[in-house]
């Protein structure tokens, strides 16, 4: 989703409430549940006005009274079970010219690279290294090395961004978004081959039907995590083949209809079941939505996320695409993170300040005595898109290892704003808390 670019920073200087599913989708969901195991637009954001709202205010450090952390790699706070693994997820990597131009490099000094985005993502590494698996969102297709490049409305961005993502600690990326087919099939194939060269696994768009039939499963030292994804929109661009891009469309849209939306959910569930057949211990769904700059989840997001959760095929659900942080809820025992905001982006004006912020969420999965896995801990770290007036992912956590991002007052305001959005009543009751590296290091 996108507007035309907003000004760059100077150098140096709706709560997610449960809804009833549409009749057709509800029926499909019930059928799927019975058959399952236990288990349009983007610029410095996109073209929608920022809406007010947010969930109930955060209640300080929700993890303060937790048991002592368990030792071992990738553990969050308290993990009483014998086996744990963690998944960190972040939002849209949204590049515009005002951002990418700041990272231009001399290819004669950088082994042929025209851009060096390592400083843009460098401060994520301590967080991503504290998770067993880290997954990013490839919002836009990439250009050939050396360009030509383009931004809104049809993106084609420097491919070096994926090299930086790998260097920061990402293991994989989802690639289904409303911009996936901005550059047609050639753009899809180029993006996937670039991800391959960077050493990043990927899912959501495909070079072949055979590829589309294989779920993405990422190994960890203690188990396997699969991610299944889908996008609501392709910005009304044609999809040359039904398997080219995974979809999770809006059944309330008269151009789509409830039957198509139910089929999309059924396809996602089938992919989750296939992932489990191939050894996945945990399966997570990632939704890409298109209503932008809202602090609340819209009806499409709630209906679709609830359908995915009700199917029993997914252990958790998260979303991106809105370019804004949105509520987190515990829905019938399953966690739903409606919107993680942007990972990196060009700065939008104050009316769309949500575009300039994001969270990285870390799910901790624990294996119980009967062999089943569940989310035993969920934490989030808030971030700004600048540090000291320069573009950089920057944590505004209360214990951020890199210090101040904007100013102490601005950082605190961002953190408190995001805490008020994500901390719904159900999230608080189930132990949602801020991700603090200082607590991780104490384990």
HELIX and SHEET records of a PDB file:
HELIX    1   1 UNK A   23  UNK A   35  1                                  13    
HELIX    2   2 UNK A   97  UNK A  100  1                                   4    
HELIX    3   3 UNK A  101  UNK A  103  5                                   3    
HELIX    4   4 UNK A  118  UNK A  121  1                                   4    
HELIX    5   5 UNK A  122  UNK A  124  5                                   3    
HELIX    6   6 UNK A  125  UNK A  128  1                                   4    
HELIX    7   7 UNK A  160  UNK A  168  1                                   9    
HELIX    8   8 UNK A  184  UNK A  198  1                                  15    
HELIX    9   9 UNK A  209  UNK A  212  1                                   4    
HELIX   10  10 UNK A  258  UNK A  277  1                                  20    
HELIX   11  11 UNK A  299  UNK A  310  1                                  12    
HELIX   12  12 UNK A  350  UNK A  356  5                                   7    
HELIX   13  13 UNK A  408  UNK A  422  1                                  15    
HELIX   14  14 UNK A  425  UNK A  429  1                                   5    
HELIX   15  15 UNK A  437  UNK A  441  1                                   5    
SHEET    1   A 5 UNK A 201  UNK A 203  0                                        
SHEET    2   A 5 UNK A 172  UNK A 174  1                                        
SHEET    3   A 5 UNK A 133  UNK A 137  1                                        
SHEET    4   A 5 UNK A  83  UNK A  93  1                                        
SHEET    5   A 5 UNK A 342  UNK A 344  1                                        
SHEET    1   B 7 UNK A 201  UNK A 203  0                                        
SHEET    2   B 7 UNK A 172  UNK A 174  1                                        
SHEET    3   B 7 UNK A 133  UNK A 137  1                                        
SHEET    4   B 7 UNK A  83  UNK A  93  1                                        
SHEET    5   B 7 UNK A 357  UNK A 367 -1                                        
SHEET    6   B 7 UNK A 373  UNK A 387 -1                                        
SHEET    7   B 7 UNK A 390  UNK A 395 -1                                        
SHEET    1   C 7 UNK A 201  UNK A 203  0                                        
SHEET    2   C 7 UNK A 172  UNK A 174  1                                        
SHEET    3   C 7 UNK A 133  UNK A 137  1                                        
SHEET    4   C 7 UNK A  83  UNK A  93  1                                        
SHEET    5   C 7 UNK A 357  UNK A 367 -1                                        
SHEET    6   C 7 UNK A 373  UNK A 387 -1                                        
SHEET    7   C 7 UNK A 433  UNK A 434  1                                        
SHEET    1   D 6 UNK A 216  UNK A 219  0                                        
SHEET    2   D 6 UNK A 224  UNK A 231 -1                                        
SHEET    3   D 6 UNK A 282  UNK A 288  1                                        
SHEET    4   D 6 UNK A 316  UNK A 320  1                                        
SHEET    5   D 6 UNK A 334  UNK A 337  1                                        
SHEET    6   D 6 UNK A 328  UNK A 331 -1                                        
END                                                                             
